[in-house]
Every structure is written in structure tokens, then in C-alpha cells.
Amino acid sequence: PVIRELKRVSTPGRRVYAGVSEIPSVRQGLGIAIVSTPKGVMSDAQARTDNVGGEVLCTVF
């Protein structure tokens, strides 16, 4: 497991929010997006499973 890319999506000046159907898929599912939801901080897959959206913090590949 190697982290090749860590990209910040939301910044203090530009927050990016996504509903459950709008959460991005990172590199066709090979990477993950970290999402801050009302249920806590979780991966994009877990957010889809729990059917919650939130602020997209970063993507990891």
C-alpha cells in the first residue's frame, strides 16, 4: 500500500459539499475520498453505505 497522491478538496476559503449521490469516485474506485459527515469522518464507500453526504475533505490515491 503506497500513497501516491493526497489532494485537498475543501479549503477554509472554499468548502466542497456533496450529497450521497455526488460523492466523487477517485480513480475509478482505486482511491478513496475522505468525507466529513454528521455521523463522523469516513471514507467515500462508508458514506455511500450509510447513505450520508457531507464535506469532501481530501482524496487519497
Beta strands, then each sheet from edge to edge (+ up, - down):
strand 1: 6-8
strand 2: 17-18
strand 3: 32-37
strand 4: 40-43
strand 5: 54-60
sheet 1: 1+ 5- 2+
sheet 2: 1+ 5- 3+ 4-
end
